[in-house]
Amino acid sequence: QVQLVESGGGWVQAGGSLRLSCTASGRTFSSYAVGWFRQAPGKEREFVGVLSRSGGRTEYVDSVKGRFTISRDDVKNTVYLQMNSLKPEDTAVYYCAVRSAFGLNDRFRNAYEYEYWGQGTQVTVSS
């Protein structure tokens, strides 16, 4: 099993930046593809982006392309979600999750495909 802990959330004005961290314990991220999801109040969790198990590929939802970047630090066993040019519509609880599968396809956009989840970190963007 793996434990995931998100951090780095907070309040920021529109146009600002935040970097979220997802740190794993018990397992290395090299065993998993890592997805980022977000959930606004009353809504289902929405796919944000994913980093392949190899760490060499990323995919993002259209609404964050060009603004968000996922990266991995294998020494610290941490995955980051760098969020730039934040908009009020980005306000949500952000979660990292892992899936023990190789490659990237449309299945990685579905929350139910992921095996372990962090507890989430709140991101609030004000205008």
ROVEXBA-518661 format. One record per residue (C-alpha): residue in one letter; residue number from 1; x, y, z. Coordinates in pm, 1 decimal, m for minus. Example, Ala and Ser with C-alpha at 12.3 -4.5 7.8 and 13.67 -1.06 7.14 Angstrom:
// ROVEXBA-518661
res: A; n: 1; east: 1230.0; north: m450.0; up: 780.0
res: S; n: 2; east: 1367.0; north: m106.0; up: 714.0
//
This chain:
// ROVEXBA-518661
res: Q; n: 1; east: 0.0; north: 0.0; up: 0.0
res: V; n: 2; east: 97.1; north: 360.5; up: m39.5
res: Q; n: 3; east: 8.0; north: 668.1; up: 161.1
res: L; n: 4; east: m32.6; north: 995.4; up: m25.0
res: V; n: 5; east: m26.2; north: 1338.8; up: 133.8
res: E; n: 6; east: m99.5; north: 1660.2; up: m55.6
res: S; n: 7; east: 22.4; north: 2000.1; up: 51.0
res: G; n: 8; east: 72.1; north: 2347.7; up: m89.0
res: G; n: 9; east: m286.6; north: 2457.7; up: m123.8
res: G; n: 10; east: m411.6; north: 2792.2; up: m9.4
res: W; n: 11; east: m561.2; north: 3119.5; up: m119.4
res: V; n: 12; east: m437.4; north: 3312.1; up: m419.7
res: Q; n: 13; east: m566.3; north: 3593.7; up: m636.0
res: A; n: 14; east: m650.6; north: 3534.8; up: m999.6
res: G; n: 15; east: m339.2; north: 3528.7; up: m1212.4
res: G; n: 16; east: m123.5; north: 3395.4; up: m932.4
res: S; n: 17; east: 55.3; north: 3064.7; up: m895.2
res: L; n: 18; east: 63.8; north: 2773.9; up: m655.5
res: R; n: 19; east: 262.9; north: 2454.7; up: m644.6
res: L; n: 20; east: 95.5; north: 2151.6; up: m496.0
res: S; n: 21; east: 298.6; north: 1860.8; up: m364.5
res: C; n: 22; east: 203.0; north: 1496.7; up: m337.0
res: T; n: 23; east: 441.5; north: 1292.8; up: m126.2
res: A; n: 24; east: 425.8; north: 914.9; up: m110.9
res: S; n: 25; east: 528.5; north: 687.3; up: 170.4
res: G; n: 26; east: 542.6; north: 310.6; up: 166.7
res: R; n: 27; east: 597.1; north: 297.5; up: m208.9
res: T; n: 28; east: 787.1; north: 482.7; up: m475.4
res: F; n: 29; east: 602.4; north: 671.2; up: m746.7
res: S; n: 30; east: 790.9; north: 463.5; up: m1001.5
res: S; n: 31; east: 532.1; north: 192.0; up: m938.4
res: Y; n: 32; east: 239.7; north: 413.1; up: m1039.5
res: A; n: 33; east: 96.8; north: 656.5; up: m1282.4
res: V; n: 34; east: 1.9; north: 967.0; up: m1084.8
res: G; n: 35; east: m315.1; north: 1158.9; up: m1150.8
res: W; n: 36; east: m435.0; north: 1492.4; up: m1024.7
res: F; n: 37; east: m805.7; north: 1551.3; up: m976.9
res: R; n: 38; east: m1009.6; north: 1833.9; up: m834.8
res: Q; n: 39; east: m1352.8; north: 1857.2; up: m681.5
res: A; n: 40; east: m1566.2; north: 2164.7; up: m632.6
res: P; n: 41; east: m1852.6; north: 2159.9; up: m380.3
res: G; n: 42; east: m2143.3; north: 1947.4; up: m497.4
res: K; n: 43; east: m1958.8; north: 1816.8; up: m802.3
res: E; n: 44; east: m1784.5; north: 1497.0; up: m900.7
res: R; n: 45; east: m1410.0; north: 1477.2; up: m905.8
res: E; n: 46; east: m1271.4; north: 1613.0; up: m1229.8
res: F; n: 47; east: m959.6; north: 1493.9; up: m1405.4
res: V; n: 48; east: m685.3; north: 1755.9; up: m1415.6
res: G; n: 49; east: m376.9; north: 1575.5; up: m1540.0
res: V; n: 50; east: m168.8; north: 1261.9; up: m1519.4
res: L; n: 51; east: 197.8; north: 1166.7; up: m1519.5
res: S; n: 52; east: 283.1; north: 828.5; up: m1665.9
res: R; n: 53; east: 441.3; north: 556.7; up: m1455.7
res: S; n: 54; east: 770.3; north: 608.6; up: m1636.9
res: G; n: 55; east: 756.2; north: 978.3; up: m1557.0
res: G; n: 56; east: 804.2; north: 1061.7; up: m1921.9
res: R; n: 57; east: 455.6; north: 1157.9; up: m2038.3
res: T; n: 58; east: 182.1; north: 1389.0; up: m1921.9
res: E; n: 59; east: m174.7; north: 1456.7; up: m2026.7
res: Y; n: 60; east: m400.3; north: 1740.3; up: m1914.0
res: V; n: 61; east: m759.3; north: 1841.7; up: m1934.9
res: D; n: 62; east: m804.8; north: 2113.1; up: m2197.2
res: S; n: 63; east: m897.3; north: 2379.2; up: m1944.2
res: V; n: 64; east: m553.6; north: 2369.5; up: m1777.6
res: K; n: 65; east: m326.6; north: 2305.3; up: m2075.2
res: G; n: 66; east: m52.2; north: 2562.4; up: m2090.3
res: R; n: 67; east: m110.7; north: 2664.4; up: m1728.8
res: F; n: 68; east: m54.2; north: 2349.6; up: m1520.1
res: T; n: 69; east: 249.3; north: 2122.2; up: m1521.6
res: I; n: 70; east: 304.7; north: 1789.4; up: m1347.3
res: S; n: 71; east: 655.2; north: 1680.2; up: m1255.8
res: R; n: 72; east: 820.3; north: 1421.4; up: m1034.1
res: D; n: 73; east: 1119.3; north: 1432.0; up: m801.1
res: D; n: 74; east: 1233.3; north: 1075.5; up: m746.2
res: V; n: 75; east: 1481.8; north: 1168.6; up: m473.9
res: K; n: 76; east: 1210.7; north: 1326.8; up: m261.8
res: N; n: 77; east: 947.3; north: 1079.8; up: m383.3
res: T; n: 78; east: 721.7; north: 1373.5; up: m454.3
res: V; n: 79; east: 501.7; north: 1470.4; up: m746.9
res: Y; n: 80; east: 424.0; north: 1835.8; up: m808.4
res: L; n: 81; east: 140.0; north: 2017.2; up: m973.8
res: Q; n: 82; east: 260.4; north: 2361.3; up: m1073.8
res: M; n: 83; east: m37.8; north: 2586.8; up: m1135.0
res: N; n: 84; east: 12.9; north: 2919.7; up: m1309.5
res: S; n: 85; east: m227.8; north: 3187.6; up: m1426.8
res: L; n: 86; east: m487.4; north: 3063.8; up: m1183.4
res: K; n: 87; east: m851.9; north: 3146.4; up: m1242.6
res: P; n: 88; east: m1149.0; north: 3149.2; up: m1004.5
res: E; n: 89; east: m1282.3; north: 2843.4; up: m1187.9
res: D; n: 90; east: m978.7; north: 2651.4; up: m1060.0
res: T; n: 91; east: m1111.4; north: 2673.6; up: m704.5
res: A; n: 92; east: m1151.5; north: 2320.8; up: m570.0
res: V; n: 93; east: m1005.7; north: 2058.6; up: m344.6
res: Y; n: 94; east: m716.5; north: 1901.6; up: m530.9
res: Y; n: 95; east: m626.4; north: 1535.9; up: m493.8
res: C; n: 96; east: m341.1; north: 1321.4; up: m611.8
res: A; n: 97; east: m405.3; north: 957.4; up: m684.1
res: V; n: 98; east: m210.9; north: 662.8; up: m820.4
res: R; n: 99; east: m277.7; north: 379.2; up: m1059.4
res: S; n: 100; east: m45.0; north: 82.1; up: m1107.9
res: A; n: 101; east: m56.4; north: 65.3; up: m1485.5
res: F; n: 102; east: 177.6; north: 150.0; up: m1769.8
res: G; n: 103; east: 104.3; north: 386.4; up: m2051.6
res: L; n: 104; east: m155.7; north: 657.2; up: m2090.3
res: N; n: 105; east: m500.4; north: 630.0; up: m2241.5
res: D; n: 106; east: m849.7; north: 764.1; up: m2182.6
res: R; n: 107; east: m896.0; north: 541.6; up: m1878.9
res: F; n: 108; east: m657.1; north: 764.4; up: m1685.4
res: R; n: 109; east: m915.1; north: 1041.5; up: m1698.9
res: N; n: 110; east: m1157.8; north: 840.0; up: m1485.7
res: A; n: 111; east: m1130.9; north: 870.2; up: m1109.2
res: Y; n: 112; east: m1251.3; north: 515.0; up: m1052.0
res: E; n: 113; east: m942.1; north: 378.5; up: m1225.9
res: Y; n: 114; east: m717.5; north: 499.1; up: m942.7
res: E; n: 115; east: m631.2; north: 281.8; up: m646.7
res: Y; n: 116; east: m507.6; north: 516.7; up: m374.6
res: W; n: 117; east: m594.4; north: 875.9; up: m295.9
res: G; n: 118; east: m458.3; north: 1153.1; up: m84.4
res: Q; n: 119; east: m684.0; north: 1349.5; up: 146.8
res: G; n: 120; east: m682.1; north: 1661.7; up: m66.8
res: T; n: 121; east: m569.7; north: 2020.1; up: m34.1
res: Q; n: 122; east: m788.7; north: 2325.3; up: m81.2
res: V; n: 123; east: m711.4; north: 2576.3; up: m354.3
res: T; n: 124; east: m909.3; north: 2898.3; up: m353.8
res: V; n: 125; east: m867.7; north: 3153.4; up: m631.1
res: S; n: 126; east: m1033.7; north: 3491.3; up: m591.6
res: S; n: 127; east: m1087.8; north: 3761.8; up: m849.5
//
